[in-house]
């Protein structure tokens, strides 16, 4: 029997039992659908994180106290502005080093208030991080040196407190102290789940006086190019160890952040795909069961065909093609539904989703493999039937 004849006969057998074929394919459809959607969500999350890190700027080294590793306990910072001055001398370009001190405070204008992240920093922040202003100006060196009470508002804070009114030159109240607004940031969204539009920037010296502390949380160093990052890391860490013997510090680059987060999200995507793959396994078991039932129902047909000269491999090929057709058609439908579901998730929810060719190829390949793997046993059973015994079956 020629292959196209076996294919047409297998297709006819599936057409005759439409409802049973559809129910058999349902497990494969759900499995492939789950693989495509879950992998697209995992990939979308990874792409979103990488985009957020890249959006911070380029060639940045983040310096923080303690060892920055997964599961590490927070370390009380001993960094201060003298450490920043020392690092600037080591770097050689003071404009390439900026400082950060953060605290959560309520910002008020009259009876309107908004909880915001107070960021104490200096005039060098725009030299390192990409953070465009919508209006006004940024902090100046004079603002930092004189502890001037001026602020730059995030877009969300400005909109909440002032609405359609231009906030430049107006005053806000933070912890009982009045500050003059000199600038407003453009909308940038969130980074690592942190709402950057809900930040209020002020001179670090002013923030220290407002909070009654002398420490800082960390600093950021901008390298001139990718080749300078690694040597600069070593010099910065050595400079801090010199001032604080025995203490640990971390100097982390964007590449290291991407590598760590990317590996975690990659593992998560793999776990999600494996969980979805269980559905495919269940669907494969269903295909095997239905094919075994089909062999039992068509015993007389198999006996008649073998009596008329059909070989064992002809019978095996026909039933194997039926199983593969069931999973292939189910896989194609599942891929279409998975792609459509991923697009709907991305369009209607805040969950990021990115469809990748490899997830579609993987889902389709696995669905075909499931058909072959779970179709072999029923096909071999059909091919081994004795024609005399098969013809006598009721």
HURA-V418518 format. One record per residue. N is the residue number from 1. RES is the residue in one letter. D_CENTER is the distance of its C-alpha to the mean C-alpha in Angstrom with 1 decimal. Layout:
n: (N;N)
res: (RES;RES)
d_center: (D_CENTER;D_CENTER)
This chain:
n: (1;2;3;4;5;6;7;8;9;10;11;12;13;14;15;16;17;18;19;20;21;22;23;24;25;26;27;28;29;30;31;32;33;34;35;36;37;38;39;40;41;42;43;44;45;46;47;48;49;50;51;52;53;54;55;56;57;58;59;60;61;62;63;64;65;66;67;68;69;70;71;72;73;74;75;76;77;78;79;80;81;82;83;84;85;86;87;88;89;90;91;92;93;94;95;96;97;98;99;100;101;102;103;104;105;106;107;108;109;110;111;112;113;114;115;116;117;118;119;120;121;122;123;124;125;126;127;128;129;130;131;132;133;134;135;136;137;138;139;140;141;142;143;144;145;146;147;148;149;150;151;152;153;154;155;156;157;158;159;160;161;162;163;164;165;166;167;168;169;170;171;172;173;174;175;176;177;178;179;180;181;182;183;184;185;186;187;188;189;190;191;192;193;194;195;196;197;198;199;200;201;202;203;204;205;206;207;208;209;210;211;212;213;214;215;216;217;218;219;220;221;222;223;224;225;226;227;228;229;230;231;232;233;234;235;236;237;238;239;240;241;242;243;244;245;246;247;248;249;250;251;252;253;254;255;256;257;258;259;260;261;262;263;264;265;266;267;268;269;270;271;272;273;274;275;276;277;278;279;280;281;282;283;284;285;286;287;288;289;290;291;292;293;294;295;296;297;298;299;300;301;302;303;304;305;306;307;308;309;310;311;312;313;314;315;316;317;318;319;320;321;322;323;324;325;326;327;328;329;330;331;332;333;334;335;336;337;338;339;340;341;342;343;344;345;346;347;348;349;350;351;352;353;354;355;356;357;358;359;360;361;362;363;364;365;366;367;368;369;370;371;372;373;374;375;376;377;378;379;380;381;382;383;384;385;386;387;388;389;390;391;392;393;394)
res: (X;X;X;X;X;X;X;X;X;X;X;X;X;X;X;X;X;X;X;X;X;X;X;X;X;X;X;X;X;X;X;X;X;X;X;X;X;X;X;X;X;X;X;X;X;X;X;X;X;X;X;X;X;X;X;X;X;X;X;X;X;X;X;X;X;X;X;X;X;X;X;X;X;X;X;X;X;X;X;X;X;X;X;X;X;X;X;X;X;X;X;X;X;X;X;X;X;X;X;X;X;X;X;X;X;X;X;X;X;X;X;X;X;X;X;X;X;X;X;X;X;X;X;X;X;X;X;X;X;X;X;X;X;X;X;X;X;X;X;X;X;X;X;X;X;X;X;X;X;X;X;X;X;X;X;X;X;X;X;X;X;X;X;X;X;X;X;X;X;X;X;X;X;X;X;X;X;X;X;X;X;X;X;X;X;X;X;X;X;X;X;X;X;X;X;X;X;X;X;X;X;X;X;X;X;X;X;X;X;X;X;X;X;X;X;X;X;X;X;X;X;X;X;X;X;X;X;X;X;X;X;X;X;X;X;X;X;X;X;X;X;X;X;X;X;X;X;X;X;X;X;X;X;X;X;X;X;X;X;X;X;X;X;X;X;X;X;X;X;X;X;X;X;X;X;X;X;X;X;X;X;X;X;X;X;X;X;X;X;X;X;X;X;X;X;X;X;X;X;X;X;X;X;X;X;X;X;X;X;X;X;X;X;X;X;X;X;X;X;X;X;X;X;X;X;X;X;X;X;X;X;X;X;X;X;X;X;X;X;X;X;X;X;X;X;X;X;X;X;X;X;X;X;X;X;X;X;X;X;X;X;X;X;X;X;X;X;X;X;X;X;X;X;X;X;X;X;X;X;X;X;X;X;X;X;X;X;X;X;X;X;X;X;X)
d_center: (51.0;48.9;45.2;45.0;47.5;45.4;42.4;44.4;45.9;42.5;41.3;44.4;44.0;40.5;42.0;44.9;42.6;40.0;39.1;38.8;36.7;34.3;33.9;33.4;30.7;28.9;27.4;26.1;24.8;22.8;21.4;20.3;19.0;16.8;15.6;14.7;13.0;11.0;9.9;9.1;6.9;5.0;5.4;4.9;1.6;2.8;5.6;5.7;5.9;8.2;10.0;10.7;12.1;14.0;15.3;17.0;19.5;20.5;22.2;21.6;22.5;21.7;24.7;24.7;27.1;26.6;24.4;20.7;19.3;17.1;19.4;22.0;24.2;24.5;27.3;30.0;30.2;33.6;32.6;34.9;35.9;38.4;35.6;33.9;37.3;37.7;34.3;35.2;38.4;36.7;34.2;37.2;35.6;35.4;33.4;30.5;30.0;28.8;28.7;26.8;28.1;26.2;27.5;27.0;30.1;31.4;32.5;35.5;37.5;40.5;39.4;35.9;33.3;29.5;27.7;26.0;24.7;27.6;26.8;29.9;29.7;32.0;32.9;30.8;27.3;27.4;28.4;25.1;22.4;21.9;22.9;25.2;28.0;29.1;32.6;34.8;34.5;32.5;34.0;36.9;38.4;41.3;39.2;37.9;41.3;43.1;40.5;40.7;39.2;37.0;33.4;30.7;28.9;25.3;25.3;24.7;27.4;29.8;29.4;29.9;32.9;34.6;33.5;35.3;37.4;36.9;36.0;37.3;40.3;39.9;39.5;37.1;37.8;35.6;37.1;40.5;40.5;40.6;38.4;38.9;36.0;36.0;32.7;29.8;26.3;24.7;21.7;18.4;16.1;13.9;12.3;10.4;11.8;15.2;17.3;18.8;21.2;22.7;24.0;27.7;28.7;32.2;34.1;33.2;36.9;37.2;34.2;35.8;39.1;37.5;35.7;38.7;36.9;37.2;34.0;30.7;27.1;26.3;26.6;24.8;26.5;26.2;27.2;29.3;27.4;25.0;28.1;29.1;26.0;27.0;30.6;29.8;27.6;30.6;33.1;31.2;30.8;34.4;35.6;33.9;35.3;38.6;38.7;37.2;38.4;36.8;33.7;30.2;27.9;24.6;23.9;20.3;19.2;16.1;16.1;16.3;13.5;11.3;12.9;12.5;8.9;8.2;10.6;9.4;6.0;8.4;10.9;9.0;8.5;12.1;13.3;12.2;13.9;16.8;17.3;17.4;19.8;22.2;22.8;23.8;26.1;27.7;28.2;29.8;32.2;33.1;33.9;36.1;38.0;38.7;39.9;42.2;43.6;44.1;46.0;48.2;49.0;49.9;52.0;55.1;53.4;52.3;55.8;57.4;55.2;55.9;59.6;59.5;58.2;54.3;53.1;50.7;48.0;48.5;47.8;44.9;43.4;43.8;42.1;39.3;38.7;38.6;35.9;33.8;34.4;33.2;29.9;29.5;30.3;28.1;25.2;25.7;25.9;22.7;20.8;22.3;21.4;17.8;17.3;19.2;17.2;13.8;15.6;17.1;14.0;12.6;16.2;17.3;14.5;12.1;9.2;7.2;8.2;9.2;12.2;13.1;16.7;16.4;15.0;18.0;20.3;19.3;19.8;23.1;24.3;23.8;25.6;28.5;28.6;28.8;31.7;33.5;33.0;34.0;36.6;38.6;40.4;41.7;42.6;44.5;46.3;47.4;48.6;50.6;52.6;56.3;57.7;60.8;59.0;56.4;59.2;60.8;57.6;57.9)
